[in-house]
Amino acid sequence: MPMSRDLQIEMYRRMVRIREFENATMDVFKRGIIKGAATLYIGQEASAVGVCLALKTDDLITGTHRSHGHLLAKGTASHRTMAEVFGKETGYNKGRGGSMHIADFETGCLGALPVVGSGLPIATGAALGFKMRGENRVVVSFTGEAATNTGSFHESLNLASIWKLPVIFVVENNKYAVSTHFSESCAVEDLSERAKSYGIPGIRVDGFDVLAVFSATVEAVDRARRGEGPTMLVSESYRFDGHYSGEPEVYRSREEVNDQRKNDPIPRFGSFLVENDVASAQELETIRSEISQEIKDAVEYAKSSPQPDPSTALDYIYA
């Protein structure tokens, strides 16, 4: 479908922002500056950006344990997102969420939810609320392929189908559930075939192609807004980094990873923009330089931000 130059440039900008953010997160994690685990989105940027740029600000998303990219694609500010990764008071959740539990209702992010499949019923419930209130809004649930084997997946898609709810179930098949290849846990190669069980459309797209993801999402969103119910969208992608930063990755070969890196969505889309006279190589270099500085500033902002006051540890426990 035709789209404006500004939209395509914004796609590139957001993908670069996610990549730079994740590279910076990896760096501070390996330096011991932040604690816990760093589960990164490197390689999957086209999926989040293609989906989120097809949404409006007041549309909602739910995420996973690997959701920095989802948040930034939906519109969170890099400095406040980074501050939350650092567990600082200036983060979106005042340091209570950390890397895996970031939420920002103003940009439509209901939350990064680490338990596999846990965002599915939340997204379904939010979509039910929209329908009951007569609001022309949609919800996107991001999950990995492993979530398609959970009870919450079946229950959510089944109810959403019965009630024709305005929700899109985005399954990002990055091929591995921690160290288990999806072929070891799924009997079908094309996971979108599972949508047939619920009587809803199942769409499979190249998750390295931001334009393909965007076009498929626009179709699903339009269907939801027309009151025709949910869509299952399978984005075939790959995480270039391990399940968490620094893990040994003994379950896959370097050859496999390097082969997948040839599909890197950012240089791929950059080449498309230049070859189709949407942007010059210099313009793209300027964007990369601007984003690089933005993320450096975000890291410094997070480093200099205060730790949460221990006396407030019991605040915000109850709504």
C-alpha positions in Angstrom: 0.0 0.0 0.0 1.3 3.6 -0.7 2.6 5.4 2.3 4.2 8.8 2.9 7.8 9.6 2.9 7.5 10.9 6.5 6.0 7.6 7.6 8.8 5.6 6.1 11.5 7.9 7.6 9.8 7.5 11.0 9.9 3.7 10.6 13.6 3.9 10.0 14.1 6.3 12.9 12.2 4.1 15.4 14.0 0.9 14.3 17.4 2.6 14.8 16.2 4.0 18.2 15.4 0.5 19.3 18.7 -1.0 18.1 20.8 1.8 19.7 18.8 1.5 22.9 19.3 -2.3 23.1 23.0 -2.0 22.3 23.4 0.5 25.1 21.4 -1.7 27.5 23.7 -4.6 26.6 26.7 -2.5 27.3 25.6 -1.3 30.8 24.5 -4.8 31.7 27.8 -6.3 30.8 29.6 -3.6 32.8 27.5 -4.5 35.8 25.9 -1.1 35.9 22.4 -2.6 35.9 21.5 -5.8 37.6 19.3 -8.8 36.8 19.0 -9.9 33.2 18.9 -8.0 29.9 16.5 -9.7 27.4 17.0 -7.8 24.2 15.0 -7.2 21.0 17.9 -6.9 18.6 16.9 -8.2 15.1 13.2 -7.9 15.7 12.8 -4.2 15.3 10.7 -4.3 12.1 8.1 -6.3 13.8 7.4 -3.8 16.7 7.7 -0.7 14.5 5.5 -2.1 11.7 2.8 -3.0 14.1 2.9 0.1 16.3 3.0 2.6 13.6 -0.3 1.2 12.3 -1.9 2.1 15.6 -3.2 5.3 17.2 -1.9 6.7 20.4 -5.0 5.7 22.4 -4.8 2.1 21.0 -3.2 -0.3 23.5 -0.5 -2.9 23.5 0.6 -5.6 25.9 4.2 -6.9 25.8 6.5 -9.7 27.0 9.8 -10.0 28.8 11.4 -8.7 25.6 9.5 -5.5 25.3 11.9 -2.5 25.2 11.3 -2.5 21.4 7.5 -2.6 21.8 7.6 0.3 24.2 9.8 2.5 22.1 7.9 1.6 18.9 4.7 2.7 20.6 6.2 6.0 21.5 7.8 5.9 25.0 10.7 8.4 25.5 14.1 6.8 25.4 15.4 8.6 28.5 12.5 7.6 30.8 12.5 4.0 29.4 16.3 3.8 30.1 15.8 5.2 33.6 13.3 2.5 34.3 15.7 -0.2 33.0 18.2 1.3 35.5 15.5 1.1 38.2 15.6 4.8 38.9 13.0 7.2 40.3 12.7 9.1 37.0 11.6 5.9 35.1 8.1 5.4 33.9 7.3 3.3 36.9 9.6 5.1 39.4 12.1 2.2 39.3 9.5 -0.4 40.5 9.2 -2.1 37.1 12.7 -2.4 35.8 13.5 -3.9 32.4 10.7 -6.5 32.3 7.8 -4.7 33.8 7.6 -1.2 32.2 4.2 0.3 31.6 3.1 3.7 30.3 -0.7 4.2 29.9 -0.2 7.6 28.2 1.4 6.0 25.2 -0.9 3.0 25.3 1.5 0.5 26.9 -0.4 -1.6 29.4 2.8 -3.3 30.4 5.7 -5.6 29.6 4.6 -8.9 31.1 7.4 -11.5 31.6 5.2 -14.6 32.2 4.7 -16.4 28.9 1.3 -15.7 27.5 0.2 -13.4 30.3 -0.5 -10.5 28.1 -3.1 -12.3 26.0 -6.0 -12.3 28.5 -5.2 -8.7 29.5 -5.4 -7.6 25.9 -8.6 -9.5 25.4 -10.1 -7.9 28.5 -9.1 -4.4 27.4 -10.7 -5.1 24.0 -13.9 -6.3 25.7 -13.9 -3.0 27.6 -13.6 -1.1 24.4 -16.5 -3.0 22.8 -18.7 -2.6 25.9 -18.1 1.2 26.0 -18.5 1.6 22.2 -15.0 3.0 21.8 -13.4 2.6 18.3 -10.1 1.5 19.7 -8.0 -1.7 19.3 -5.5 -3.7 21.4 -2.4 -5.5 20.2 -1.0 -8.4 22.2 2.7 -9.1 21.5 3.8 -12.7 22.3 6.4 -15.1 21.3 5.8 -18.4 19.5 6.0 -20.3 22.8 2.8 -18.6 24.0 0.8 -20.3 21.3 1.2 -23.5 23.4 -0.4 -22.1 26.6 -3.9 -22.2 27.9 -4.2 -18.5 28.0 -3.6 -18.4 24.2 -6.4 -20.8 23.5 -8.8 -19.1 25.9 -8.0 -15.6 24.7 -8.4 -16.3 21.0 -11.5 -18.3 21.6 -13.3 -15.6 23.6 -12.1 -12.8 21.3 -13.4 -14.7 18.3 -16.8 -15.5 19.9 -17.3 -11.9 21.1 -15.7 -10.4 17.9 -13.3 -8.2 20.0 -11.1 -5.5 18.5 -7.8 -7.3 19.3 -4.8 -8.3 17.2 -2.7 -11.2 18.5 0.8 -10.7 17.2 3.0 -13.7 17.5 6.7 -12.9 17.0 8.2 -16.2 16.0 11.9 -15.6 16.8 12.4 -19.4 16.6 13.5 -20.1 20.2 11.7 -20.3 23.5 14.8 -19.8 25.6 16.7 -22.7 24.0 13.9 -24.8 22.5 13.4 -24.4 18.7 9.8 -24.0 17.9 9.8 -27.1 15.7 10.3 -29.1 18.9 7.2 -27.8 20.5 4.8 -27.0 17.5 3.5 -29.6 15.1 2.9 -27.0 12.3 5.5 -24.9 10.5 3.2 -22.1 9.8 1.8 -21.0 13.2 -0.8 -18.8 11.5 -2.6 -22.0 10.6 -3.7 -22.2 14.3 -6.0 -19.2 13.7 -8.3 -21.6 11.8 -9.2 -23.3 15.1 -10.9 -20.0 16.2 -12.5 -19.0 13.0 -10.4 -15.9 12.6 -7.9 -14.8 9.9 -4.3 -16.0 10.3 -1.7 -13.9 8.5 2.0 -14.8 8.2 4.5 -12.1 7.3 8.2 -11.5 6.9 9.1 -10.0 10.3 12.3 -8.5 8.9 10.3 -6.4 6.4 8.8 -3.4 8.2 6.5 -2.5 5.3 5.1 -6.0 5.1 4.4 -6.0 8.8 2.8 -2.5 8.6 0.5 -3.4 5.7 -0.7 -6.6 7.4 -1.3 -4.8 10.6 -3.3 -2.0 8.9 -5.5 -4.7 7.4 -6.0 -6.3 10.8 -6.7 -3.0 12.6 -9.2 -2.0 10.0 -11.0 -5.3 10.4 -11.1 -4.8 14.2 -12.4 -1.3 14.0 -15.2 -2.4 11.6 -16.3 -4.7 14.4 -15.3 -7.9 12.5 -13.2 -9.3 15.4 -9.6 -10.4 16.0 -6.7 -11.4 13.7 -3.7 -13.5 14.5 -0.6 -12.1 12.9 2.6 -14.2 12.8 5.7 -12.2 12.3 8.6 -14.5 11.3 11.7 -13.0 12.8 14.8 -13.9 14.8 16.6 -12.6 17.8 20.3 -12.0 17.0 21.3 -11.9 20.7 20.8 -14.7 23.2 17.7 -15.3 25.3 19.4 -12.9 27.7 22.6 -10.9 27.1 25.7 -12.9 27.7 24.2 -16.4 27.7 26.3 -19.2 26.2 23.8 -20.0 23.3 24.9 -23.6 23.1 21.6 -24.6 21.4 22.4 -22.8 18.1 25.4 -22.4 15.9 27.3 -19.3 15.0 26.6 -20.1 11.3 22.9 -20.1 11.9 23.0 -16.7 13.7 25.3 -15.2 11.0 23.0 -16.4 8.3 20.0 -14.8 10.0 21.9 -11.6 10.4 21.9 -11.2 6.7 18.2 -10.4 7.0 18.9 -7.5 9.4 15.8 -5.3 9.0 17.6 -1.9 9.5 20.2 -2.0 6.7 17.6 -3.8 4.6 15.1 -1.0 5.0 17.8 1.6 4.7 18.8 0.2 1.3 15.2 0.2 0.2 14.8 3.9 1.1 17.9 4.9 -0.8 17.2 2.7 -3.8 13.6 4.1 -4.1 14.7 7.8 -3.6 12.8 8.1 -0.3 15.9 9.2 1.5 19.6 9.7 0.7 22.4 7.8 2.4 23.5 11.0 4.1 20.0 11.6 5.5 20.0 8.1 7.0 23.5 8.6 8.4 22.2 11.8 10.1 19.3 9.9 11.6 21.7 7.3 13.0 24.0 10.0 14.4 21.1 11.8 16.1 19.7 8.6 17.6 23.1 7.6 18.8 23.4 10.9 20.7 19.9 10.6 22.0 20.6 7.2 23.5 23.9 8.3 25.0 22.0 11.2 26.6 19.4 8.7 27.9 22.1 6.6 29.5 23.6 9.7 31.2 20.1 10.7 32.3 19.5 7.3 33.9 22.9 7.2 35.5 22.4 10.6 37.1 18.8 10.0 38.2 18.1 9.2 41.9 17.4 5.8 43.3 13.9 5.3 44.7 13.6 6.3 48.3 13.4 3.1 50.4 10.8 4.6 52.6 8.4 4.5 49.6 8.8 0.8 49.1 5.2 0.1 50.0 3.7 2.9 47.8 1.7 1.9 44.7 1.1 -1.6 45.8 -2.7 -1.2 45.7 -4.6 0.7 43.1 
